[in-house]
């Protein structure tokens, strides 16, 4: 799996884009004009969703460092 991500930068970009769009949608839905009743389960799910940007950013930085490291070592 990790070898696939090493070779295909577009997968990493799509994962980052998907997670950020999911967080944006949840934020607009929960804090928008007509917010729903937020139960304990919803609050837990919201916490998990807000953890996604940190994971996506870490994945993005890790991938960028991997590409830079491979480019420097191949010369």
PDB file of N, H, CA, C and O in Angstrom:
ATOM      1  N   UNK A   1       0.825  -1.198   0.000  1.00  0.00           N
ATOM      2  CA  UNK A   1       0.000   0.000   0.000  1.00  0.00           C
ATOM      3  C   UNK A   1       0.865   1.257   0.000  1.00  0.00           C
ATOM      4  O   UNK A   1       0.622   2.187  -0.769  1.00  0.00           O
ATOM      5  N   UNK A   2       1.874   1.279   0.864  1.00  0.00           N
ATOM      6  H   UNK A   2       2.072   0.524   1.489  1.00  0.00           H
ATOM      7  CA  UNK A   2       2.704   2.469   0.946  1.00  0.00           C
ATOM      8  C   UNK A   2       3.510   2.662  -0.336  1.00  0.00           C
ATOM      9  O   UNK A   2       3.759   3.795  -0.745  1.00  0.00           O
ATOM     10  N   UNK A   3       3.916   1.570  -0.967  1.00  0.00           N
ATOM     11  H   UNK A   3       3.713   0.649  -0.634  1.00  0.00           H
ATOM     12  CA  UNK A   3       4.652   1.682  -2.223  1.00  0.00           C
ATOM     13  C   UNK A   3       3.769   2.330  -3.302  1.00  0.00           C
ATOM     14  O   UNK A   3       4.252   3.102  -4.131  1.00  0.00           O
ATOM     15  N   UNK A   4       2.481   2.007  -3.277  1.00  0.00           N
ATOM     16  H   UNK A   4       2.089   1.381  -2.603  1.00  0.00           H
ATOM     17  CA  UNK A   4       1.546   2.606  -4.226  1.00  0.00           C
ATOM     18  C   UNK A   4       1.457   4.115  -4.022  1.00  0.00           C
ATOM     19  O   UNK A   4       1.435   4.874  -4.991  1.00  0.00           O
ATOM     20  N   UNK A   5       1.407   4.552  -2.758  1.00  0.00           N
ATOM     21  H   UNK A   5       1.425   3.936  -1.971  1.00  0.00           H
ATOM     22  CA  UNK A   5       1.340   5.981  -2.458  1.00  0.00           C
ATOM     23  C   UNK A   5       2.646   6.670  -2.844  1.00  0.00           C
ATOM     24  O   UNK A   5       2.632   7.813  -3.300  1.00  0.00           O
ATOM     25  N   UNK A   6       3.779   5.980  -2.664  1.00  0.00           N
ATOM     26  H   UNK A   6       3.790   5.051  -2.294  1.00  0.00           H
ATOM     27  CA  UNK A   6       5.062   6.555  -3.071  1.00  0.00           C
ATOM     28  C   UNK A   6       5.076   6.865  -4.566  1.00  0.00           C
ATOM     29  O   UNK A   6       5.587   7.901  -4.991  1.00  0.00           O
ATOM     30  N   UNK A   7       4.516   5.966  -5.348  1.00  0.00           N
ATOM     31  H   UNK A   7       4.101   5.124  -5.004  1.00  0.00           H
ATOM     32  CA  UNK A   7       4.575   6.120  -6.802  1.00  0.00           C
ATOM     33  C   UNK A   7       3.511   7.048  -7.369  1.00  0.00           C
ATOM     34  O   UNK A   7       3.709   7.614  -8.444  1.00  0.00           O
ATOM     35  N   UNK A   8       2.400   7.219  -6.684  1.00  0.00           N
ATOM     36  H   UNK A   8       2.240   6.759  -5.811  1.00  0.00           H
ATOM     37  CA  UNK A   8       1.273   7.978  -7.233  1.00  0.00           C
ATOM     38  C   UNK A   8       0.945   9.165  -6.337  1.00  0.00           C
ATOM     39  O   UNK A   8       0.229   9.028  -5.345  1.00  0.00           O
ATOM     40  N   UNK A   9       1.470  10.324  -6.694  1.00  0.00           N
ATOM     41  H   UNK A   9       2.052  10.436  -7.500  1.00  0.00           H
ATOM     42  CA  UNK A   9       1.231  11.531  -5.900  1.00  0.00           C
ATOM     43  C   UNK A   9      -0.231  11.943  -5.930  1.00  0.00           C
ATOM     44  O   UNK A   9      -0.716  12.562  -4.983  1.00  0.00           O
ATOM     45  N   UNK A  10      -0.935  11.615  -6.989  1.00  0.00           N
ATOM     46  H   UNK A  10      -0.541  11.113  -7.759  1.00  0.00           H
ATOM     47  CA  UNK A  10      -2.333  12.044  -7.132  1.00  0.00           C
ATOM     48  C   UNK A  10      -3.208  11.409  -6.047  1.00  0.00           C
ATOM     49  O   UNK A  10      -4.187  12.017  -5.616  1.00  0.00           O
ATOM     50  N   UNK A  11      -2.876  10.218  -5.610  1.00  0.00           N
ATOM     51  H   UNK A  11      -2.080   9.724  -5.960  1.00  0.00           H
ATOM     52  CA  UNK A  11      -3.658   9.566  -4.552  1.00  0.00           C
ATOM     53  C   UNK A  11      -3.566  10.370  -3.262  1.00  0.00           C
ATOM     54  O   UNK A  11      -4.572  10.589  -2.586  1.00  0.00           O
ATOM     55  N   UNK A  12      -2.357  10.810  -2.923  1.00  0.00           N
ATOM     56  H   UNK A  12      -1.540  10.632  -3.472  1.00  0.00           H
ATOM     57  CA  UNK A  12      -2.179  11.624  -1.719  1.00  0.00           C
ATOM     58  C   UNK A  12      -2.962  12.926  -1.831  1.00  0.00           C
ATOM     59  O   UNK A  12      -3.616  13.346  -0.876  1.00  0.00           O
ATOM     60  N   UNK A  13      -2.895  13.562  -2.996  1.00  0.00           N
ATOM     61  H   UNK A  13      -2.364  13.221  -3.772  1.00  0.00           H
ATOM     62  CA  UNK A  13      -3.621  14.814  -3.205  1.00  0.00           C
ATOM     63  C   UNK A  13      -5.130  14.589  -3.095  1.00  0.00           C
ATOM     64  O   UNK A  13      -5.833  15.418  -2.516  1.00  0.00           O
ATOM     65  N   UNK A  14      -5.630  13.497  -3.635  1.00  0.00           N
ATOM     66  H   UNK A  14      -5.059  12.824  -4.106  1.00  0.00           H
ATOM     67  CA  UNK A  14      -7.063  13.208  -3.559  1.00  0.00           C
ATOM     68  C   UNK A  14      -7.496  12.923  -2.113  1.00  0.00           C
ATOM     69  O   UNK A  14      -8.576  13.342  -1.698  1.00  0.00           O
ATOM     70  N   UNK A  15      -6.665  12.218  -1.354  1.00  0.00           N
ATOM     71  H   UNK A  15      -5.787  11.878  -1.692  1.00  0.00           H
ATOM     72  CA  UNK A  15      -6.992  11.970   0.048  1.00  0.00           C
ATOM     73  C   UNK A  15      -7.060  13.272   0.839  1.00  0.00           C
ATOM     74  O   UNK A  15      -7.962  13.466   1.654  1.00  0.00           O
ATOM     75  N   UNK A  16      -6.109  14.154   0.597  1.00  0.00           N
ATOM     76  H   UNK A  16      -5.376  13.997  -0.064  1.00  0.00           H
ATOM     77  CA  UNK A  16      -6.103  15.448   1.282  1.00  0.00           C
ATOM     78  C   UNK A  16      -7.327  16.268   0.881  1.00  0.00           C
ATOM     79  O   UNK A  16      -8.000  16.837   1.741  1.00  0.00           O
ATOM     80  N   UNK A  17      -7.616  16.332  -0.400  1.00  0.00           N
ATOM     81  H   UNK A  17      -7.069  15.870  -1.099  1.00  0.00           H
ATOM     82  CA  UNK A  17      -8.769  17.088  -0.884  1.00  0.00           C
ATOM     83  C   UNK A  17     -10.076  16.528  -0.329  1.00  0.00           C
ATOM     84  O   UNK A  17     -10.959  17.287   0.071  1.00  0.00           O
ATOM     85  N   UNK A  18     -10.198  15.217  -0.305  1.00  0.00           N
ATOM     86  H   UNK A  18      -9.481  14.600  -0.630  1.00  0.00           H
ATOM     87  CA  UNK A  18     -11.420  14.592   0.213  1.00  0.00           C
ATOM     88  C   UNK A  18     -11.611  14.884   1.700  1.00  0.00           C
ATOM     89  O   UNK A  18     -12.714  15.221   2.130  1.00  0.00           O
ATOM     90  N   UNK A  19     -10.551  14.757   2.477  1.00  0.00           N
ATOM     91  H   UNK A  19      -9.656  14.483   2.127  1.00  0.00           H
ATOM     92  CA  UNK A  19     -10.688  14.993   3.911  1.00  0.00           C
ATOM     93  C   UNK A  19     -11.003  16.453   4.212  1.00  0.00           C
ATOM     94  O   UNK A  19     -11.800  16.743   5.104  1.00  0.00           O
ATOM     95  N   UNK A  20     -10.386  17.374   3.478  1.00  0.00           N
ATOM     96  H   UNK A  20      -9.739  17.139   2.754  1.00  0.00           H
ATOM     97  CA  UNK A  20     -10.682  18.792   3.701  1.00  0.00           C
ATOM     98  C   UNK A  20     -12.098  19.151   3.267  1.00  0.00           C
ATOM     99  O   UNK A  20     -12.752  19.966   3.918  1.00  0.00           O
ATOM    100  N   UNK A  21     -12.580  18.555   2.177  1.00  0.00           N
ATOM    101  H   UNK A  21     -12.049  17.892   1.649  1.00  0.00           H
ATOM    102  CA  UNK A  21     -13.956  18.828   1.756  1.00  0.00           C
ATOM    103  C   UNK A  21     -14.958  18.234   2.741  1.00  0.00           C
ATOM    104  O   UNK A  21     -16.015  18.817   2.981  1.00  0.00           O
ATOM    105  N   UNK A  22     -14.631  17.079   3.311  1.00  0.00           N
ATOM    106  H   UNK A  22     -13.772  16.605   3.116  1.00  0.00           H
ATOM    107  CA  UNK A  22     -15.510  16.482   4.316  1.00  0.00           C
ATOM    108  C   UNK A  22     -15.601  17.360   5.559  1.00  0.00           C
ATOM    109  O   UNK A  22     -16.687  17.557   6.103  1.00  0.00           O
ATOM    110  N   UNK A  23     -14.481  17.881   6.003  1.00  0.00           N
ATOM    111  H   UNK A  23     -13.598  17.722   5.561  1.00  0.00           H
ATOM    112  CA  UNK A  23     -14.469  18.768   7.171  1.00  0.00           C
ATOM    113  C   UNK A  23     -15.252  20.042   6.882  1.00  0.00           C
ATOM    114  O   UNK A  23     -15.997  20.522   7.737  1.00  0.00           O
ATOM    115  N   UNK A  24     -15.087  20.594   5.678  1.00  0.00           N
ATOM    116  H   UNK A  24     -14.482  20.205   4.984  1.00  0.00           H
ATOM    117  CA  UNK A  24     -15.829  21.803   5.302  1.00  0.00           C
ATOM    118  C   UNK A  24     -17.325  21.539   5.298  1.00  0.00           C
ATOM    119  O   UNK A  24     -18.096  22.355   5.803  1.00  0.00           O
ATOM    120  N   UNK A  25     -17.747  20.417   4.740  1.00  0.00           N
ATOM    121  H   UNK A  25     -17.121  19.754   4.330  1.00  0.00           H
ATOM    122  CA  UNK A  25     -19.173  20.091   4.677  1.00  0.00           C
ATOM    123  C   UNK A  25     -19.746  19.932   6.089  1.00  0.00           C
ATOM    124  O   UNK A  25     -20.823  20.450   6.384  1.00  0.00           O
ATOM    125  N   UNK A  26     -19.030  19.220   6.957  1.00  0.00           N
ATOM    126  H   UNK A  26     -18.155  18.799   6.718  1.00  0.00           H
ATOM    127  CA  UNK A  26     -19.519  19.008   8.319  1.00  0.00           C
ATOM    128  C   UNK A  26     -19.604  20.332   9.070  1.00  0.00           C
ATOM    129  O   UNK A  26     -20.565  20.567   9.803  1.00  0.00           O
ATOM    130  N   UNK A  27     -18.613  21.192   8.895  1.00  0.00           N
ATOM    131  H   UNK A  27     -17.832  21.001   8.300  1.00  0.00           H
ATOM    132  CA  UNK A  27     -18.627  22.486   9.581  1.00  0.00           C
ATOM    133  C   UNK A  27     -19.811  23.324   9.137  1.00  0.00           C
ATOM    134  O   UNK A  27     -20.493  23.920   9.971  1.00  0.00           O
ATOM    135  N   UNK A  28     -20.064  23.380   7.847  1.00  0.00           N
ATOM    136  H   UNK A  28     -19.511  22.896   7.169  1.00  0.00           H
ATOM    137  CA  UNK A  28     -21.200  24.147   7.333  1.00  0.00           C
ATOM    138  C   UNK A  28     -22.511  23.542   7.814  1.00  0.00           C
ATOM    139  O   UNK A  28     -23.439  24.271   8.166  1.00  0.00           O
ATOM    140  N   UNK A  29     -22.594  22.219   7.833  1.00  0.00           N
ATOM    141  H   UNK A  29     -21.840  21.627   7.547  1.00  0.00           H
ATOM    142  CA  UNK A  29     -23.825  21.548   8.254  1.00  0.00           C
ATOM    143  C   UNK A  29     -24.108  21.777   9.745  1.00  0.00           C
ATOM    144  O   UNK A  29     -25.244  22.055  10.128  1.00  0.00           O
ATOM    145  N   UNK A  30     -23.088  21.660  10.566  1.00  0.00           N
ATOM    146  H   UNK A  30     -22.166  21.434  10.255  1.00  0.00           H
ATOM    147  CA  UNK A  30     -23.291  21.761  12.016  1.00  0.00           C
ATOM    148  C   UNK A  30     -23.443  23.205  12.475  1.00  0.00           C
ATOM    149  O   UNK A  30     -24.263  23.491  13.348  1.00  0.00           O
ATOM    150  N   UNK A  31     -22.668  24.113  11.902  1.00  0.00           N
ATOM    151  H   UNK A  31     -22.002  23.880  11.194  1.00  0.00           H
ATOM    152  CA  UNK A  31     -22.689  25.498  12.363  1.00  0.00           C
ATOM    153  C   UNK A  31     -23.399  26.436  11.391  1.00  0.00           C
ATOM    154  O   UNK A  31     -23.241  27.653  11.486  1.00  0.00           O
ATOM    155  N   UNK A  32     -24.169  25.895  10.469  1.00  0.00           N
ATOM    156  H   UNK A  32     -24.297  24.907  10.392  1.00  0.00           H
ATOM    157  CA  UNK A  32     -24.862  26.697   9.472  1.00  0.00           C
ATOM    158  C   UNK A  32     -26.136  27.335  10.016  1.00  0.00           C
ATOM    159  O   UNK A  32     -26.321  27.458  11.227  1.00  0.00           O
ATOM    160  N   UNK A  33     -27.003  27.733   9.102  1.00  0.00           N
ATOM    161  H   UNK A  33     -26.853  27.633   8.118  1.00  0.00           H
ATOM    162  CA  UNK A  33     -28.230  28.431   9.468  1.00  0.00           C
ATOM    163  C   UNK A  33     -29.200  27.568  10.262  1.00  0.00           C
ATOM    164  O   UNK A  33     -29.865  28.060  11.174  1.00  0.00           O
ATOM    165  N   UNK A  34     -29.285  26.289   9.925  1.00  0.00           N
ATOM    166  H   UNK A  34     -28.744  25.889   9.185  1.00  0.00           H
ATOM    167  CA  UNK A  34     -30.242  25.396  10.562  1.00  0.00           C
ATOM    168  C   UNK A  34     -29.497  24.214  11.190  1.00  0.00           C
ATOM    169  O   UNK A  34     -29.547  23.108  10.651  1.00  0.00           O
ATOM    170  N   UNK A  35     -28.812  24.422  12.312  1.00  0.00           N
ATOM    171  H   UNK A  35     -28.772  25.320  12.750  1.00  0.00           H
ATOM    172  CA  UNK A  35     -28.021  23.332  12.897  1.00  0.00           C
ATOM    173  C   UNK A  35     -28.903  22.232  13.481  1.00  0.00           C
ATOM    174  O   UNK A  35     -29.970  22.510  14.030  1.00  0.00           O
ATOM    175  N   UNK A  36     -28.459  20.993  13.363  1.00  0.00           N
ATOM    176  H   UNK A  36     -27.593  20.767  12.917  1.00  0.00           H
ATOM    177  CA  UNK A  36     -29.232  19.885  13.930  1.00  0.00           C
ATOM    178  C   UNK A  36     -28.972  19.756  15.432  1.00  0.00           C
ATOM    179  O   UNK A  36     -28.053  20.371  15.972  1.00  0.00           O
ATOM    180  N   UNK A  37     -29.796  18.948  16.090  1.00  0.00           N
ATOM    181  H   UNK A  37     -30.543  18.449  15.652  1.00  0.00           H
ATOM    182  CA  UNK A  37     -29.525  18.596  17.485  1.00  0.00           C
ATOM    183  C   UNK A  37     -28.272  17.732  17.495  1.00  0.00           C
ATOM    184  O   UNK A  37     -28.179  16.754  16.752  1.00  0.00           O
ATOM    185  N   UNK A  38     -27.332  18.087  18.318  1.00  0.00           N
ATOM    186  H   UNK A  38     -27.407  18.881  18.921  1.00  0.00           H
ATOM    187  CA  UNK A  38     -26.073  17.344  18.346  1.00  0.00           C
ATOM    188  C   UNK A  38     -26.078  16.407  19.543  1.00  0.00           C
ATOM    189  O   UNK A  38     -26.011  16.839  20.694  1.00  0.00           O
ATOM    190  N   UNK A  39     -26.160  15.107  19.245  1.00  0.00           N
ATOM    191  H   UNK A  39     -26.214  14.757  18.310  1.00  0.00           H
ATOM    192  CA  UNK A  39     -26.127  14.104  20.306  1.00  0.00           C
ATOM    193  C   UNK A  39     -24.679  13.729  20.612  1.00  0.00           C
ATOM    194  O   UNK A  39     -23.754  14.236  19.977  1.00  0.00           O
ATOM    195  N   UNK A  40     -24.486  12.848  21.580  1.00  0.00           N
ATOM    196  H   UNK A  40     -25.237  12.437  22.096  1.00  0.00           H
ATOM    197  CA  UNK A  40     -23.133  12.429  21.960  1.00  0.00           C
ATOM    198  C   UNK A  40     -22.442  11.700  20.808  1.00  0.00           C
ATOM    199  O   UNK A  40     -21.248  11.894  20.579  1.00  0.00           O
ATOM    200  N   UNK A  41     -23.182  10.868  20.087  1.00  0.00           N
ATOM    201  H   UNK A  41     -24.152  10.711  20.273  1.00  0.00           H
ATOM    202  CA  UNK A  41     -22.603  10.155  18.945  1.00  0.00           C
ATOM    203  C   UNK A  41     -22.179  11.107  17.841  1.00  0.00           C
ATOM    204  O   UNK A  41     -21.132  10.921  17.221  1.00  0.00           O
ATOM    205  N   UNK A  42     -22.988  12.120  17.598  1.00  0.00           N
ATOM    206  H   UNK A  42     -23.839  12.271  18.101  1.00  0.00           H
ATOM    207  CA  UNK A  42     -22.650  13.112  16.585  1.00  0.00           C
ATOM    208  C   UNK A  42     -21.429  13.919  17.000  1.00  0.00           C
ATOM    209  O   UNK A  42     -20.579  14.229  16.166  1.00  0.00           O
ATOM    210  N   UNK A  43     -21.335  14.257  18.263  1.00  0.00           N
ATOM    211  H   UNK A  43     -22.025  14.005  18.941  1.00  0.00           H
ATOM    212  CA  UNK A  43     -20.176  14.998  18.746  1.00  0.00           C
ATOM    213  C   UNK A  43     -18.906  14.166  18.614  1.00  0.00           C
ATOM    214  O   UNK A  43     -17.849  14.699  18.277  1.00  0.00           O
ATOM    215  N   UNK A  44     -18.999  12.874  18.874  1.00  0.00           N
ATOM    216  H   UNK A  44     -19.858  12.441  19.148  1.00  0.00           H
ATOM    217  CA  UNK A  44     -17.852  11.984  18.710  1.00  0.00           C
ATOM    218  C   UNK A  44     -17.436  11.902  17.251  1.00  0.00           C
ATOM    219  O   UNK A  44     -16.246  11.960  16.939  1.00  0.00           O
ATOM    220  N   UNK A  45     -18.404  11.766  16.358  1.00  0.00           N
ATOM    221  H   UNK A  45     -19.370  11.719  16.612  1.00  0.00           H
ATOM    222  CA  UNK A  45     -18.099  11.721  14.926  1.00  0.00           C
ATOM    223  C   UNK A  45     -17.499  13.041  14.456  1.00  0.00           C
ATOM    224  O   UNK A  45     -16.587  13.051  13.628  1.00  0.00           O
ATOM    225  N   UNK A  46     -18.006  14.149  14.980  1.00  0.00           N
ATOM    226  H   UNK A  46     -18.746  14.140  15.653  1.00  0.00           H
ATOM    227  CA  UNK A  46     -17.477  15.461  14.617  1.00  0.00           C
ATOM    228  C   UNK A  46     -16.025  15.603  15.072  1.00  0.00           C
ATOM    229  O   UNK A  46     -15.205  16.191  14.366  1.00  0.00           O
ATOM    230  N   UNK A  47     -15.716  15.077  16.228  1.00  0.00           N
ATOM    231  H   UNK A  47     -16.382  14.600  16.802  1.00  0.00           H
ATOM    232  CA  UNK A  47     -14.336  15.095  16.718  1.00  0.00           C
ATOM    233  C   UNK A  47     -13.432  14.289  15.796  1.00  0.00           C
ATOM    234  O   UNK A  47     -12.316  14.712  15.495  1.00  0.00           O
ATOM    235  N   UNK A  48     -13.903  13.143  15.349  1.00  0.00           N
ATOM    236  H   UNK A  48     -14.810  12.799  15.593  1.00  0.00           H
ATOM    237  CA  UNK A  48     -13.114  12.320  14.426  1.00  0.00           C
ATOM    238  C   UNK A  48     -12.910  13.037  13.100  1.00  0.00           C
ATOM    239  O   UNK A  48     -11.824  12.983  12.523  1.00  0.00           O
ATOM    240  N   UNK A  49     -13.942  13.704  12.621  1.00  0.00           N
ATOM    241  H   UNK A  49     -14.824  13.748  13.090  1.00  0.00           H
ATOM    242  CA  UNK A  49     -13.831  14.422  11.348  1.00  0.00           C
ATOM    243  C   UNK A  49     -12.852  15.581  11.469  1.00  0.00           C
ATOM    244  O   UNK A  49     -12.095  15.851  10.536  1.00  0.00           O
ATOM    245  N   UNK A  50     -12.857  16.266  12.601  1.00  0.00           N
ATOM    246  H   UNK A  50     -13.472  16.046  13.359  1.00  0.00           H
ATOM    247  CA  UNK A  50     -11.921  17.377  12.774  1.00  0.00           C
ATOM    248  C   UNK A  50     -10.485  16.900  12.966  1.00  0.00           C
ATOM    249  O   UNK A  50      -9.553  17.697  12.859  1.00  0.00           O
ATOM    250  N   UNK A  51     -10.299  15.639  13.242  1.00  0.00           N
ATOM    251  H   UNK A  51     -11.056  14.992  13.329  1.00  0.00           H
ATOM    252  CA  UNK A  51      -8.955  15.078  13.295  1.00  0.00           C
ATOM    253  C   UNK A  51      -8.385  14.807  11.910  1.00  0.00           C
ATOM    254  O   UNK A  51      -7.173  14.655  11.759  1.00  0.00           O
ATOM    255  N   UNK A  52      -9.235  14.746  10.907  1.00  0.00           N
ATOM    256  H   UNK A  52     -10.220  14.870  11.029  1.00  0.00           H
ATOM    257  CA  UNK A  52      -8.787  14.457   9.541  1.00  0.00           C
ATOM    258  C   UNK A  52      -7.830  15.501   8.960  1.00  0.00           C
ATOM    259  O   UNK A  52      -6.865  15.106   8.305  1.00  0.00           O
ATOM    260  N   UNK A  53      -8.035  16.806   9.156  1.00  0.00           N
ATOM    261  H   UNK A  53      -8.818  17.127   9.688  1.00  0.00           H
ATOM    262  CA  UNK A  53      -7.072  17.754   8.586  1.00  0.00           C
ATOM    263  C   UNK A  53      -5.658  17.566   9.118  1.00  0.00           C
ATOM    264  O   UNK A  53      -4.687  17.722   8.377  1.00  0.00           O
ATOM    265  N   UNK A  54      -5.539  17.234  10.397  1.00  0.00           N
ATOM    266  H   UNK A  54      -6.328  17.108  10.999  1.00  0.00           H
ATOM    267  CA  UNK A  54      -4.207  16.990  10.948  1.00  0.00           C
ATOM    268  C   UNK A  54      -3.572  15.780  10.288  1.00  0.00           C
ATOM    269  O   UNK A  54      -2.382  15.791   9.975  1.00  0.00           O
ATOM    270  N   UNK A  55      -4.352  14.748  10.078  1.00  0.00           N
ATOM    271  H   UNK A  55      -5.319  14.738  10.333  1.00  0.00           H
ATOM    272  CA  UNK A  55      -3.853  13.562   9.400  1.00  0.00           C
ATOM    273  C   UNK A  55      -3.518  13.857   7.948  1.00  0.00           C
ATOM    274  O   UNK A  55      -2.492  13.403   7.443  1.00  0.00           O
ATOM    275  N   UNK A  56      -4.374  14.614   7.274  1.00  0.00           N
ATOM    276  H   UNK A  56      -5.208  14.983   7.684  1.00  0.00           H
ATOM    277  CA  UNK A  56      -4.135  14.959   5.864  1.00  0.00           C
ATOM    278  C   UNK A  56      -2.899  15.831   5.717  1.00  0.00           C
ATOM    279  O   UNK A  56      -2.113  15.640   4.789  1.00  0.00           O
ATOM    280  N   UNK A  57      -2.718  16.782   6.618  1.00  0.00           N
ATOM    281  H   UNK A  57      -3.357  16.937   7.372  1.00  0.00           H
ATOM    282  CA  UNK A  57      -1.549  17.646   6.562  1.00  0.00           C
ATOM    283  C   UNK A  57      -0.270  16.841   6.806  1.00  0.00           C
ATOM    284  O   UNK A  57       0.737  17.035   6.125  1.00  0.00           O
ATOM    285  N   UNK A  58      -0.323  15.955   7.767  1.00  0.00           N
ATOM    286  H   UNK A  58      -1.140  15.797   8.321  1.00  0.00           H
ATOM    287  CA  UNK A  58       0.827  15.106   8.034  1.00  0.00           C
ATOM    288  C   UNK A  58       1.172  14.230   6.841  1.00  0.00           C
ATOM    289  O   UNK A  58       2.344  14.057   6.506  1.00  0.00           O
ATOM    290  N   UNK A  59       0.141  13.676   6.198  1.00  0.00           N
ATOM    291  H   UNK A  59      -0.811  13.817   6.471  1.00  0.00           H
ATOM    292  CA  UNK A  59       0.351  12.865   5.003  1.00  0.00           C
ATOM    293  C   UNK A  59       0.936  13.708   3.882  1.00  0.00           C
ATOM    294  O   UNK A  59       1.832  13.252   3.172  1.00  0.00           O
ATOM    295  N   UNK A  60       0.449  14.912   3.713  1.00  0.00           N
ATOM    296  H   UNK A  60      -0.279  15.282   4.289  1.00  0.00           H
ATOM    297  CA  UNK A  60       0.946  15.812   2.666  1.00  0.00           C
ATOM    298  C   UNK A  60       2.415  16.166   2.903  1.00  0.00           C
ATOM    299  O   UNK A  60       3.219  16.124   1.972  1.00  0.00           O
ATOM    300  N   UNK A  61       2.770  16.516   4.142  1.00  0.00           N
ATOM    301  H   UNK A  61       2.117  16.550   4.899  1.00  0.00           H
ATOM    302  CA  UNK A  61       4.151  16.862   4.462  1.00  0.00           C
ATOM    303  C   UNK A  61       5.069  15.639   4.343  1.00  0.00           C
ATOM    304  O   UNK A  61       6.198  15.755   3.867  1.00  0.00           O
ATOM    305  N   UNK A  62       4.591  14.488   4.768  1.00  0.00           N
ATOM    306  H   UNK A  62       3.673  14.394   5.155  1.00  0.00           H
ATOM    307  CA  UNK A  62       5.375  13.262   4.668  1.00  0.00           C
ATOM    308  C   UNK A  62       5.659  12.934   3.213  1.00  0.00           C
ATOM    309  O   UNK A  62       6.780  12.571   2.857  1.00  0.00           O
ATOM    310  N   UNK A  63       4.641  13.065   2.375  1.00  0.00           N
ATOM    311  H   UNK A  63       3.731  13.361   2.664  1.00  0.00           H
ATOM    312  CA  UNK A  63       4.799  12.767   0.946  1.00  0.00           C
ATOM    313  C   UNK A  63       5.762  13.758   0.302  1.00  0.00           C
ATOM    314  O   UNK A  63       6.604  13.360  -0.503  1.00  0.00           O
ATOM    315  N   UNK A  64       5.653  15.032   0.641  1.00  0.00           N
ATOM    316  H   UNK A  64       4.969  15.355   1.294  1.00  0.00           H
ATOM    317  CA  UNK A  64       6.551  16.038   0.083  1.00  0.00           C
ATOM    318  C   UNK A  64       7.990  15.789   0.486  1.00  0.00           C
ATOM    319  O   UNK A  64       8.903  15.949  -0.324  1.00  0.00           O
ATOM    320  N   UNK A  65       8.196  15.398   1.736  1.00  0.00           N
ATOM    321  H   UNK A  65       7.455  15.268   2.394  1.00  0.00           H
ATOM    322  CA  UNK A  65       9.548  15.085   2.192  1.00  0.00           C
ATOM    323  C   UNK A  65      10.100  13.855   1.508  1.00  0.00           C
ATOM    324  O   UNK A  65      11.292  13.789   1.205  1.00  0.00           O
ATOM    325  N   UNK A  66       9.252  12.890   1.265  1.00  0.00           N
ATOM    326  H   UNK A  66       8.284  12.944   1.511  1.00  0.00           H
ATOM    327  CA  UNK A  66       9.674  11.660   0.593  1.00  0.00           C
ATOM    328  C   UNK A  66      10.076  11.954  -0.841  1.00  0.00           C
ATOM    329  O   UNK A  66      11.087  11.436  -1.316  1.00  0.00           O
ATOM    330  N   UNK A  67       9.303  12.779  -1.541  1.00  0.00           N
ATOM    331  H   UNK A  67       8.482  13.200  -1.156  1.00  0.00           H
ATOM    332  CA  UNK A  67       9.619  13.136  -2.926  1.00  0.00           C
ATOM    333  C   UNK A  67      10.922  13.926  -2.976  1.00  0.00           C
ATOM    334  O   UNK A  67      11.766  13.680  -3.839  1.00  0.00           O
ATOM    335  N   UNK A  68      11.089  14.876  -2.055  1.00  0.00           N
ATOM    336  H   UNK A  68      10.404  15.075  -1.354  1.00  0.00           H
ATOM    337  CA  UNK A  68      12.306  15.701  -2.025  1.00  0.00           C
ATOM    338  C   UNK A  68      13.521  14.832  -1.712  1.00  0.00           C
ATOM    339  O   UNK A  68      14.573  14.994  -2.332  1.00  0.00           O
ATOM    340  N   UNK A  69      13.387  13.911  -0.754  1.00  0.00           N
ATOM    341  H   UNK A  69      12.533  13.780  -0.251  1.00  0.00           H
ATOM    342  CA  UNK A  69      14.494  13.040  -0.369  1.00  0.00           C
ATOM    343  C   UNK A  69      14.899  12.144  -1.547  1.00  0.00           C
ATOM    344  O   UNK A  69      16.088  11.968  -1.811  1.00  0.00           O
ATOM    345  N   UNK A  70      13.911  11.577  -2.254  1.00  0.00           N
ATOM    346  H   UNK A  70      12.945  11.720  -2.040  1.00  0.00           H
ATOM    347  CA  UNK A  70      14.204  10.711  -3.395  1.00  0.00           C
ATOM    348  C   UNK A  70      14.845  11.495  -4.540  1.00  0.00           C
ATOM    349  O   UNK A  70      15.735  10.979  -5.217  1.00  0.00           O
ATOM    350  N   UNK A  71      14.408  12.728  -4.763  1.00  0.00           N
ATOM    351  H   UNK A  71      13.685  13.147  -4.214  1.00  0.00           H
ATOM    352  CA  UNK A  71      14.976  13.555  -5.827  1.00  0.00           C
ATOM    353  C   UNK A  71      16.424  13.910  -5.518  1.00  0.00           C
ATOM    354  O   UNK A  71      17.260  13.914  -6.421  1.00  0.00           O
ATOM    355  N   UNK A  72      16.735  14.206  -4.272  1.00  0.00           N
ATOM    356  H   UNK A  72      16.056  14.203  -3.538  1.00  0.00           H
ATOM    357  CA  UNK A  72      18.107  14.550  -3.888  1.00  0.00           C
ATOM    358  C   UNK A  72      19.032  13.342  -3.975  1.00  0.00           C
ATOM    359  O   UNK A  72      20.197  13.484  -4.348  1.00  0.00           O
ATOM    360  N   UNK A  73      18.537  12.171  -3.642  1.00  0.00           N
ATOM    361  H   UNK A  73      17.591  12.055  -3.339  1.00  0.00           H
ATOM    362  CA  UNK A  73      19.374  10.977  -3.649  1.00  0.00           C
ATOM    363  C   UNK A  73      19.550  10.364  -5.029  1.00  0.00           C
ATOM    364  O   UNK A  73      20.472   9.578  -5.247  1.00  0.00           O
ATOM    365  N   UNK A  74      18.676  10.715  -5.959  1.00  0.00           N
ATOM    366  H   UNK A  74      17.926  11.353  -5.782  1.00  0.00           H
ATOM    367  CA  UNK A  74      18.782  10.135  -7.299  1.00  0.00           C
ATOM    368  C   UNK A  74      19.805  10.867  -8.163  1.00  0.00           C
ATOM    369  O   UNK A  74      20.209  10.349  -9.204  1.00  0.00           O
ATOM    370  N   UNK A  75      20.226  12.047  -7.757  1.00  0.00           N
ATOM    371  H   UNK A  75      19.897  12.468  -6.911  1.00  0.00           H
ATOM    372  CA  UNK A  75      21.181  12.814  -8.557  1.00  0.00           C
ATOM    373  C   UNK A  75      22.601  12.376  -8.345  1.00  0.00           C
ATOM    374  O   UNK A  75      23.516  12.932  -8.952  1.00  0.00           O
TER     375      UNK A  75
END
